[in-house]
Amino acid sequence: MLTGCIEAIELEEPELDSELVITGYISPGVATHQVEIFVSSPFGDLIPDYVNGASVAVVDEQGNSYPFEEKEAGVYTWNSENRPIQVGESFFLTVALADGRTYQSGVERIPQPIPIERSYFEVSTYVFTNEFGNPVQTKFVDGFVDVEIPSSEESALLRFETDRVYVFREVDWPKPPCDPRRFPSTCYILEGKSQPEEVVLLDGDDFQVGPVERIWVGRKRLDSTFNQLSVFSVIQKSTSRSSFSYWQDISKVSSPGGSIFDVPPSPVRGNIFNPDDLGEIVLGNFEAVNADTARVLVFPTDLDLNFVPPYCQPVRFRPCVYYAPCLACWLIPNYTMERPDYLP
């Protein structure tokens, strides 16, 4: 008979730091401005610990303070309908936590607006080598915009973010042998904004005054989610030089590269600081932006979807058996049944 023993081994957990994060914006292009406050998790896959009970406000160059209201834990908003924001005005953020600690941002100036002249998409084919060494073709939907760099003493500094909404209609079961009383619903799936490593930046000083065409702003693999209408939203933000540099650093840290022997990057600090303890590391950034949004509609008829099998198709020899979301689209993450007002 084989025997063995088990010895208890105590593993010491490494001490990992959590940092306070304050992030938000102010813009003349929106009525409601938002600031988020949370404590970062040392593990990137965990939900951050949002901070409630803080006093948040923006202060203009005349010293007038405009308080934010706590919409939900860690999320603070200000509706500026009664206080229009103008290009050229300057603001900074103040935050007082419930434990008495105070924080402040650098001064941010509202930049000039730069509109998107044109937005469009193209389908691209790329060839990858799989794990067996065989070439594999993959198609993507790439988004592009054209802008006009104005003649101005102020640099045109642009940041592009994208998100997508696609329509998902539940399957309409055939009448017998399936349930004839079924009324399929329609869901709208909201995909999140670009990740930090996907943020696209453009420094107008690198271009001549005039049109800049075919600025790549995002990519999505062509799959079954394009079998119905998709709408890409391209958000173009004119920003300050300090915020532009902050997002450059964020993009560098977030982008894959280097090797396992590289020294881990230090946290990217924005313009938030503790005036009573300048050595405290505070993450996040408060920025003044002037935004423009363009919508890119992608219909199935615009694409070659012959090679993409539909997601909702019955199991072979079982005409009433489908993947669960095909019969209950609310099972898809980030769904809503409220049709966005910008959909045709």
N, C-alpha and C positions, 0 to 999 in steps of 0.2 A: 504494500500500500504506500502511495506517495503522500508525504506530509509536507507542510510548509508553514511559514509564519508570516504575519503581517506586522510591520513596524510603523508606528505613527510618525510621520515626518511633518514638522511644523514649517510652513513656508512663510517667510516674511514678505508682507506686501510692500512694494516700493512706495515711497512718499511722493505723490504727484500733486502739483500745485493746481489750484483752481483760481481763476482770475475774474475780476469784475469786468463785465462787458457793457458798454453804453453805446448804442448806435441809433442813428436817426437822421432826419433830413428836414429841410424847410424849402418850399418851392412855391413860386407864384402860379404854377400850373395846376395846383390842387387846392381843394378847400380844407381838407383834413390832413394834418401833418402828424407824424408818428415817431415816437422814441421807444426803444425797447431796452430794458435793463435786466440782466441775468448774470448768473455766475457760471462761467464755462466749466464743462466737465473735463477732467483729465483724459477721459475716454471719448473719442469722437462720435461713438455710436449711441451715447446716452442722451436723454432729454435734459437740457440745461435747467438749472434751478432759477426760476424767474423771481425777481425781487419786487415785492409790493410795498405799498405804504410810503413811497418816495414822493418828494415835492420836486416837480419838474417845470421848467419855464424857459422861454427864450427872451432875451433882452435885446432891444434895438439900440441904435447909436445915440438915441436921445435918453437912454436909460429906462425906457418904459419896459415893464415886465409883463409877459403874457403866459399865464399858467396853463399847463396841460392837465387833463383829467385822466384818472386811471380807468381805462376801458375794461381791462381785465388784468389778472396778475402779471406784472412786468411790462404791460403795454400801455403807453400813455399817449393821448391824442389832444390836438388843439385844432379847433375849427376857426379859421381866420376870415370868415365871411364879413365880419364887421371891421376887419383891419386888413385891407388889401396890401399885398406885398409887391414892391416895385423893384425893377432892375436897378442895381447900384446900391441898394440898401445893405447894411451890415447887421449881422445878428451873432450872438453867441448863446450857448446853452448853459444852464445852471441846473445842478441836481443836488438835492439834500436827501440822504438816506434816513431811514427811521432811527438808525443808531447814532446819528449826529455827524457822520462823515459827509463832506461836501466835495463836489466835483464841478469842473468847468471846462468848456471847450475853447479852442481858439476862435478868433473872430472870422466869420465867413461872410463873403460878399455875394449878393445875388448876381449871377453872370447874365450876359445878354442871351436871348433865345436864338437857337439855330434850328430851323425846321428841317424835317426830312423831306427831300424833294420827291423821292420815288422809292417804293419798296416792292420787292418781287422775289421769286424763288426760282431755282433751277434744280434739276435732277442730275446727280453725278454718280458715276460708276467707278468704284475703286476695287482693285484686285489685291487680296490678301493671301498669304500663305498659311494654310492651317497646320495643325500639329503633325499631320502626316506628310507635310511638304508639298501638298497639292494646292494650286491656285484656286481661289474662291472669289467670285464676283459678288460685291455687295453694293446696293444702291442707297443713296442718301438724298434727302431733300435739304438743300442749302438755301439759306435766306441771305438777301443782299439789300443794301440801301444805297441811294445816291444823296449826297449833301452838297451844299454850296458854302465854301469857306468865305466869310465876309471880309471886306477890307476894314480893319479895325486895329487900334493899338492894343486891344485886349486879345490875348491868345485864345483861339478856339480849341477847347479841351473837351473831348466828347467821350462818354462811356455808353456802351450799348448793352442792354439786357433783353433777353427774349423769354417768352413763355408761350404755351400752347394750350388751346382748348379743342377737344375733338368730340364729335357727336357719336354716341353709342346707342343704337336702337335695339331693344330686345328682339329676339327672334319671333316671328309670327308663325306659330305652329300651324302645320296643315290641318285641315278638318279631317274627319276620322283618318287614322286611328287615334289622333291626339285630342286633347280637350278643346272642344270648339268654343268654349266660353272665354278663352284667353284674350286679353287686351294688352298688347305689348306697350311698355313704357319707353321713354327716351331719357337718357342721362347725358350730362355734359361733364366730361372728365377734365379737370383742371390740373395741368402739369405745372410744377413750380418754376420759378425764375431761374436764370442761369446760375450755375455754381461759380464760386470765385475763380476757378481755373478756366472757366469758359467766358468770363467777362472780356469784351472787346473794347480796346481803348484806341483813340485817335488823337494825336497831337497836331493841331493845325499848323504849327510852326514847321512841320516836316513837309508841308504841301504849299503850292502856290495858291494865291487868292483865286477863287473860282470853283468850278465843279470838281467834286471828287466822286468817282463812280465805282460801283461794284465793291462796296465795303462789306466784307463777309461778316455776318452778325450771329450766325448759329447754324446748327446742323442736327438733323434727326434721321435716324435710320428708317428707310422705307419699309413698313411692315403692315400688318393687318389693321392697325389703328387708322390707316388712311383710307379704309374702305368706305368711309363716310366723310362728311365735311370736317376739315381742320382749319383752325384760324390761329396763325402766329401773331403775337403782339410784340412789336419791336419798340422798346422804350429807349429813346436817345436822351441822355442827360448832359447838358452843358454844366461843367463843374469848375471848381477853383484849382489852382496849381497844386495846393497842398493835398486836396482830396484826390487829384489825379495821381500824384506820387504815391499816396497811400494805396490806391487800388493797383498801381503797378507792383508795389511790394507784395501785396496780397496775392496777386496772380503768380508772381515768381515763386513764392513759398508754396502755393497750392498746386502748381504744375508738377507733374512727375518728372524726374530727372535725377542726375547724379548717381551715386552708388551707395551701398550699405556702409562704406567707410567714411562718407561725408559727415561732418559735424552737423547735428540737427539744427535747423534754423531757429533763431530766437523769435519770440512773439513779435508780431508787427504792431507797433504802437501807432495810434492815430493822433488826433488833436485833443483828446480828453486827458485831463490831469487833475490831481488833488492839490489845490493850492497850499494846503497845510503839510503835505508830504510829497514833494516833487519826485521822490524816489520810488513811490508806489507804482507798480505796473498796472495800468488800466488799458484794457483793449477796447476796440471799437472806434468809431469816428462819427462826428457830427458834421454834416455838409449842407451847403446851400446849392441848389441845383435849379436849372430851368429846363423842364422836360417837354418832349414832344413824343407822341405815340402814333405809330402806324400799324395798320392791320393788313396781314397778308392772308388771303383766302386761298385754300387749296382744296379743290374739288376732286373726287375720284376720277372724273373724266379727264382731268389734266395730267393724269399719271398713267404709267404702264403698270397695271396691277395684275397682269396675267400670271406672273410668276409668284404672286403672293396669295396663298390659300386663305379663304375667309376664316375668321376666328370662329364664327358661329356656324357650324355645320354638324348634322347629326352623326352619332356614332354609327359605324357600318352595321347594317341590318337592324338598327334600332332607331327608327325615324323620330322618336319622341325623346331621345336622350341627348342632351347638350351639356356643354360646360356650364357650371352654375351661373356665372355672370350673364350668360345669354338669356336666362329666364328671370334673373334678378340683378339688374345692372347696378343696384345700390351696393353690391358686394365689391365693386371696383373702388380702390382707394381714390380719395379726392373727387368724389362724384358730387354733382348737384343736379336736381331736377328743375332748377330755375334757369330758364334759357337766358344766357347773357344778351344784353340789349344790343350789342354790336354784331350779333350773328344775323345774316340775311334771312 
